[in-house]
Amino acid sequence: MRSSTLFGLAAAAASSVSALPHTPVVVRDDNPGCTADSFGDFDWTISDFVYNTSIVFSTPAHQIPNGVVQFNLTNPALTYTAVCEAYSTQLSGFFYGNIVYTCTEPSNETTTTFTFNAGTSELNVNQTWTCSDEDAEYPDTFTYAGAVNLTLDCTADSYQNPNWTLGEIYSSNTTYCSQDDIIITPYLATAVA
């Protein structure tokens, strides 16, 4: 009697589990308007752009080069901002537009990359994201690419140690560049449903 009761309870539990409704997978970019904003009059916004370089000589013959580029990329279809930064020790222009860097963002449904050419001040961005606000089961995936020539505002600073001794900085050359917020309109836009 006891074993038949346990068997009946186990069968009832199994049937109730199989009767649970299917829960659709909801991806990160399910915010209302994601799809419409992606198809609409679309532009990215670049903000907080900086490009800085530093060449420090610890001795007359030993240099330590460093370049950094940083900015934020805002996509009007997404609720978060991609944070982009890269470091380089390539003398003497540091960034030549030949290396693709990956930005950081909170969603694994979005990938943002960029290249930067310091000589021409050209910034290229490429972003792929997924919108599931209109159909969670079959979301839309967008891939856009854009480029802009920046108008950098730069200042330079040089230092030469007149009484240099070993262990001190012999000389340094630094450049600090920034860019006001700027819009990028994609030159390439694809969507896959």
Buried (B, 14 or more C-beta within 10 A) or exposed (E): EEEEEEEEEEEEEEEEEEEEEEEEEEBBBBBEBBBEBBBEEBBBBBBEBBBBBBBBBBEEEEBEBBBBBBBBBBBBBBBBBBBBBBEBEEEEBBBBBEEEBEBEBEBEBBBBBBBBBBEEBBBBBBBBBBBBBBEEEEBBBBBBBBBBEBEBEEEEEEEEEEEBEEEEBBBBBBBBBBBEEBEBEBEEBEEEE
